[in-house]
Amino acid sequence: MIVLRSELAAVEPASRGLQHFARHLAEFVESSAFGDLARETAAVQHALQRVRYSVHIQGRRVLVEKYQGQPDYTEEAVATFERFATEVSKDYHAHIDNAADMNHVEAQILNCVAELYPEAFALLDGFCQRYTHFVEPTIAQFDHEIRFYLHYLAFTRQFRAAGLHFTYPEITTEPGALSAEDAFDLALATKAIDAGQTVVCNDFRLSSPERIFVVTGPNQGGKTTFARTIGQCAYLASLGCPIPARRAKFTLPDRIYTHFERQETLSSLHGRLEEELVRIHDILTRATATSLIVMNESFSSTTLSDALWIATQVIERVIELRCTAVYVSFIDQLASLDRACVSMVGEVVPDDPSQRTFKFTRRPADGLAYAAALAEKYGLDHDALRQRISR
């Protein structure tokens, strides 16, 4: 702790969080409690350093006694066998695991040593009882969190090396602010980089009075990944980590709720639609004006008319709560339901609608155009079918 305090003071961190922690650490190191701990630790270490003993092993008999100047045969044994050592000799060393726990023989030897030096071990026993929880809680939490943060920074190197960007988002108290440029999904990017493929980045933006992204487009067009990207960015921003984007601005959410389809199980007594309704009711009951809700193909298990009615009720409730949401849906009408809704459409290659670009554009939903284009491409449009039937 003393070394950490000195090194933090030497680097003069710019982060307010690290500055506060450095002051807290300095105050703790200078406190009387830490002084007592340091003095008692030194006393116990000094006492244990004076503990010296020898072990005599004869068959199954082990004798432990105080060290009384018996000769150490280590150097003599090494010198004796040194003449047989050659650079090309085979290594006959046996690997012995250095386990943290003692075996029963080691434990018995230690008990014998404790009987030989009762004062030193009594001092150690009292020290352990007094300082069972010697690590100060704030320092323990910092140790846990900084390890995660450093591992995360190391994790981002592979993406930076591939030309992708990470940034600390601008944090604002503006209600519903949620925007990013060149954002990408970490899980998909990891697979793409390993496979030598290009990572597709996307932009998104919400500003007052907008609250909901309604994401539509062709199947297998990246809608779920796009929704997941927004959720990841918001979550990482809440942790104080750089997010996978070139530039971003967020109102930090108090909670992030997800509503993704779950596979039905025989143990459940509810149907899929009922289970979805129960979950979305629970989310909307707990959500606040600063929450983020991510919904993916919700209520697709029912009819189109029922799904439209349910989704409309959900969106109206989200608007009433004034929280932000991402709604991946196959229902284009939701994108124009209210001025709070922002339509994000998954694009396809203009000359070949069967090819997805995985790019999302802020524009009115026109999912029927994909169906018409595909039908025309494969000779299944209205005119083509009439010609076939008339033959």
C-alpha positions in Angstrom: 0.0 0.0 0.0 2.9 2.3 0.7 4.4 1.6 -2.6 1.1 2.2 -4.4 0.6 5.5 -2.6 4.1 6.6 -3.7 3.6 5.6 -7.3 0.1 7.2 -7.6 1.6 10.4 -6.2 4.4 10.3 -8.7 2.3 9.9 -11.8 -0.3 12.5 -10.7 -3.4 10.9 -12.3 -5.8 13.1 -14.3 -8.8 10.9 -13.5 -11.0 12.3 -10.8 -11.7 8.7 -9.6 -8.0 7.9 -9.3 -7.3 11.3 -7.6 -10.0 10.5 -5.0 -8.6 7.0 -4.5 -5.0 8.3 -4.1 -6.2 10.8 -1.4 -8.1 8.0 0.4 -5.1 5.7 0.2 -2.8 8.4 1.5 -5.1 9.1 4.5 -5.4 5.4 5.3 -1.6 4.8 5.1 -1.1 7.7 7.5 -3.8 6.6 9.9 -3.1 5.1 13.3 -4.8 1.9 12.3 -2.4 1.3 9.5 0.5 2.2 11.7 -0.5 -0.4 14.2 -0.9 -3.0 11.5 2.5 -2.2 10.0 4.3 -2.4 13.4 2.6 -5.7 14.4 3.3 -7.1 11.0 7.0 -6.3 11.3 7.1 -7.8 14.8 5.5 -11.1 13.7 7.8 -11.2 10.7 10.8 -10.7 12.9 9.7 -13.4 15.3 9.1 -15.9 12.5 12.4 -15.2 10.9 14.1 -16.4 14.1 12.3 -19.8 13.8 14.8 -22.3 12.6 14.4 -26.1 12.9 15.7 -29.3 11.4 13.8 -32.4 10.3 15.2 -35.9 10.6 13.5 -38.6 8.6 14.3 -42.2 9.2 11.9 -44.6 7.5 8.4 -43.7 8.6 9.6 -41.8 11.6 10.0 -38.0 11.4 11.7 -36.0 14.2 11.5 -32.2 14.4 13.9 -30.3 16.7 15.4 -26.8 17.0 18.3 -26.0 14.7 21.5 -26.3 16.7 24.1 -25.6 14.0 23.9 -28.9 12.2 25.8 -28.8 8.9 24.0 -28.1 5.7 24.8 -30.8 3.1 23.2 -29.0 0.2 26.4 -27.5 -1.2 28.4 -30.6 -0.6 25.8 -32.8 -2.5 25.6 -30.3 -5.4 29.4 -30.3 -5.7 29.6 -34.1 -5.6 27.1 -34.5 -8.5 28.3 -31.5 -10.5 31.0 -33.6 -12.2 28.3 -35.7 -13.9 26.4 -32.7 -15.3 26.7 -32.1 -19.1 24.9 -29.7 -21.4 23.3 -32.6 -23.3 22.4 -34.7 -20.3 18.8 -35.8 -19.8 16.8 -33.9 -17.3 15.7 -36.3 -14.5 14.1 -33.7 -12.3 10.7 -34.7 -11.1 8.0 -32.0 -11.1 6.5 -31.4 -7.7 3.4 -29.2 -7.6 3.8 -26.4 -5.1 0.3 -26.5 -3.8 -0.9 -23.7 -1.5 -2.4 -26.3 1.0 -0.2 -28.5 3.2 -0.5 -32.2 3.2 -0.9 -34.1 6.4 2.9 -34.7 6.9 3.7 -31.0 6.4 0.8 -30.1 8.8 2.2 -32.4 11.5 5.7 -30.9 11.1 4.3 -27.4 11.4 2.5 -28.4 14.6 5.8 -29.7 16.0 7.6 -26.4 15.1 4.8 -24.5 16.8 5.4 -26.5 20.0 9.2 -25.7 19.7 8.5 -21.9 19.4 5.3 -21.2 21.3 5.9 -17.5 21.8 6.4 -16.8 18.1 3.3 -18.7 17.1 1.2 -17.2 19.9 2.1 -13.8 18.5 1.1 -15.0 15.0 -2.2 -16.4 16.3 -3.1 -13.2 18.0 -2.2 -11.2 14.9 -4.4 -13.3 12.7 -7.4 -13.0 15.1 -7.0 -9.2 15.3 -6.5 -8.7 11.5 -8.8 -11.3 9.9 -10.2 -8.5 7.7 -7.1 -6.4 7.5 -7.7 -5.3 3.9 -9.5 -1.9 3.9 -12.9 -2.3 2.0 -12.3 0.6 -0.4 -8.8 -0.6 -1.3 -10.1 -4.2 -1.8 -12.9 -2.9 -4.1 -10.3 -0.8 -6.1 -8.1 -3.8 -6.5 -11.0 -5.8 -7.9 -12.2 -3.1 -10.2 -8.8 -2.0 -11.5 -8.0 -5.6 -12.5 -11.1 -5.7 -14.6 -10.4 -2.3 -16.2 -6.8 -3.3 -17.1 -7.9 -6.6 -18.6 -10.5 -4.7 -20.6 -7.9 -2.3 -22.0 -5.8 -5.2 -23.0 -8.8 -6.8 -24.7 -9.4 -3.7 -26.8 -5.9 -3.8 -28.3 -6.8 -6.4 -30.9 -9.6 -4.1 -32.2 -7.4 -1.0 -32.2 -4.8 -2.9 -34.2 -7.6 -3.7 -36.8 -8.3 0.0 -37.2 -11.4 0.1 -35.0 -12.0 2.9 -32.5 -12.7 3.1 -28.8 -13.7 6.3 -27.0 -14.8 7.6 -23.7 -18.3 9.0 -24.3 -19.4 12.4 -23.4 -21.7 12.1 -20.4 -24.7 14.4 -20.2 -27.7 14.9 -18.1 -29.8 15.7 -21.2 -32.8 13.4 -21.0 -32.7 10.5 -23.5 -29.4 11.4 -25.1 -28.0 8.3 -26.8 -25.7 8.6 -29.8 -22.5 7.1 -31.3 -20.5 7.1 -34.5 -18.9 4.0 -36.0 -20.1 1.7 -33.2 -19.7 -2.0 -33.4 -20.6 -5.2 -31.5 -17.6 -6.7 -29.5 -18.6 -10.3 -29.8 -19.2 -10.2 -33.6 -16.0 -8.1 -34.1 -13.9 -10.7 -32.2 -15.1 -13.4 -34.6 -14.7 -11.2 -37.7 -11.1 -10.3 -36.8 -10.2 -13.9 -36.1 -11.6 -14.8 -39.5 -9.9 -11.9 -41.3 -13.2 -10.3 -42.1 -14.3 -6.6 -42.2 -16.1 -5.3 -39.2 -19.2 -3.3 -40.1 -19.7 -0.1 -38.0 -22.9 1.9 -37.5 -24.1 5.3 -36.3 -27.1 5.9 -34.1 -28.6 9.0 -32.5 -31.4 9.9 -30.2 -32.2 13.5 -29.1 -35.2 15.1 -27.5 -38.1 14.3 -28.0 -36.9 11.0 -29.5 -36.8 8.0 -27.2 -37.1 4.8 -29.2 -35.1 3.2 -32.0 -37.4 1.0 -34.0 -35.1 -1.3 -36.0 -36.5 -3.0 -39.1 -35.1 -4.7 -42.2 -34.6 -8.1 -43.8 -34.0 -11.3 -41.9 -30.4 -12.1 -41.1 -29.6 -8.4 -41.7 -27.9 -7.7 -38.4 -30.9 -6.2 -36.5 -30.2 -8.1 -33.3 -26.5 -7.3 -33.5 -27.3 -3.6 -34.0 -29.5 -3.6 -30.9 -26.9 -5.5 -28.9 -24.3 -2.9 -30.0 -26.4 -0.1 -28.4 -26.8 -2.0 -25.2 -23.1 -2.8 -25.0 -22.1 0.8 -25.5 -24.5 2.0 -22.8 -23.4 -0.7 -20.4 -19.7 -0.1 -20.9 -20.2 3.7 -20.5 -21.9 3.0 -17.2 -18.8 1.1 -16.1 -16.6 4.0 -17.0 -14.9 2.0 -19.8 -14.1 3.3 -23.3 -16.8 2.0 -25.6 -16.5 0.5 -29.1 -17.2 3.7 -31.2 -15.3 6.7 -32.7 -17.4 9.2 -30.8 -20.4 9.0 -28.5 -22.7 10.9 -26.1 -24.8 9.2 -23.4 -27.1 9.9 -20.6 -26.1 7.1 -18.2 -28.9 4.6 -17.6 -29.8 3.6 -14.1 -30.7 0.1 -15.4 -30.5 -1.8 -18.7 -33.4 -4.2 -19.3 -33.5 -6.8 -22.1 -36.4 -8.6 -23.6 -35.2 -11.3 -25.9 -37.0 -14.4 -27.0 -36.5 -17.4 -24.8 -36.8 -21.0 -25.8 -39.9 -22.7 -24.4 -39.3 -25.4 -21.8 -41.5 -28.2 -20.6 -41.0 -27.1 -17.0 -42.8 -23.9 -17.7 -46.6 -23.8 -17.2 -46.9 -20.7 -19.4 -47.1 -20.4 -23.2 -44.5 -18.3 -25.0 -46.7 -15.3 -25.5 -47.8 -15.3 -21.8 -44.2 -15.6 -20.7 -43.2 -12.6 -22.9 -46.0 -10.5 -21.5 -45.1 -11.3 -17.9 -41.5 -10.3 -18.5 -42.3 -7.1 -20.3 -44.8 -6.2 -17.6 -42.1 -6.7 -15.0 -39.7 -4.5 -17.0 -42.2 -1.7 -17.5 -43.1 -1.8 -13.8 -39.5 -1.3 -12.7 -38.2 1.0 -15.5 -37.6 4.7 -14.8 -37.0 7.8 -17.0 -33.3 7.0 -17.1 -33.6 3.3 -17.9 -32.7 1.7 -21.2 -34.8 -1.2 -22.6 -33.6 -3.4 -25.4 -36.3 -5.6 -27.1 -35.6 -8.1 -29.8 -38.4 -9.5 -32.0 -40.8 -9.4 -29.1 -44.3 -11.0 -29.4 -43.4 -12.7 -32.8 -45.1 -15.8 -31.5 -48.6 -14.4 -32.0 -50.5 -13.1 -35.0 -49.5 -9.9 -36.8 -52.6 -8.0 -35.6 -52.1 -9.0 -32.0 -48.4 -8.3 -32.1 -49.0 -4.9 -33.5 -51.6 -4.1 -30.7 -49.3 -5.4 -27.9 -46.2 -3.6 -29.3 -48.2 -0.4 -29.6 -49.2 -0.6 -25.9 -45.6 -1.3 -24.9 -44.3 1.7 -27.0 -46.9 4.0 -25.5 -45.9 2.9 -22.0 -42.2 3.5 -22.8 -43.1 7.0 -24.1 -45.1 7.7 -21.0 -42.1 6.6 -18.8 -39.8 8.8 -21.0 -37.1 6.1 -20.9 -35.0 5.1 -23.9 -35.5 1.9 -25.8 -34.4 -0.2 -28.8 -37.2 -2.2 -30.4 -36.2 -4.8 -33.1 -39.4 -5.7 -34.9 -40.8 -7.1 -38.1 -43.7 -4.7 -37.9 -42.9 -1.6 -40.0 -45.9 0.4 -38.7 -44.2 0.8 -35.3 -41.5 3.0 -36.8 -44.0 5.8 -37.5 -46.1 5.3 -34.4 -45.0 8.5 -32.7 -42.5 11.3 -33.1 -40.6 9.7 -30.2 -39.9 6.7 -32.5 -36.8 6.8 -34.8 -36.8 4.4 -37.7 -33.5 2.5 -38.3 -33.6 0.3 -41.4 -31.2 -2.5 -42.3 -29.9 -2.0 -45.8 -29.3 -4.4 -48.7 -27.3 -4.2 -51.9 -29.5 -2.2 -54.3 -28.8 -4.5 -57.3 -29.1 -7.7 -55.2 -31.6 -7.5 -52.3 -30.6 -10.9 -51.1 -27.2 -9.5 -50.1 -27.2 -7.7 -46.7 -24.8 -4.8 -46.0 -25.4 -4.9 -42.2 -25.5 -1.1 -42.3 -28.4 0.7 -40.7 -29.8 4.0 -42.0 -32.1 6.5 -40.2 -35.0 6.6 -42.7 -38.7 5.5 -42.9 -39.2 1.7 -42.8 -40.1 0.1 -46.2 -39.8 -3.6 -45.5 -42.2 -4.5 -48.3 -39.7 -3.2 -50.9 -37.3 -6.0 -49.9 -40.1 -8.6 -50.4 -41.0 -7.1 -53.8 -37.4 -7.0 -54.9 -36.7 -10.6 -53.9 -39.9 -11.7 -55.6 -38.8 -10.0 -58.8 -35.3 -11.4 -58.6 -36.5 -15.0 -58.4 -39.4 -14.6 -60.9 -42.1 -14.6 -58.2 -43.6 -11.2 -58.7 -47.2 -10.6 -59.7 -46.5 -10.2 -63.5 -44.2 -13.2 -63.6 -46.7 -15.4 -61.8 -49.6 -14.4 -64.1 -47.5 -15.3 -67.2 -46.7 -18.7 -65.8 -50.3 -19.4 -64.9 -51.6 -18.3 -68.3 -49.4 -20.7 -70.2 
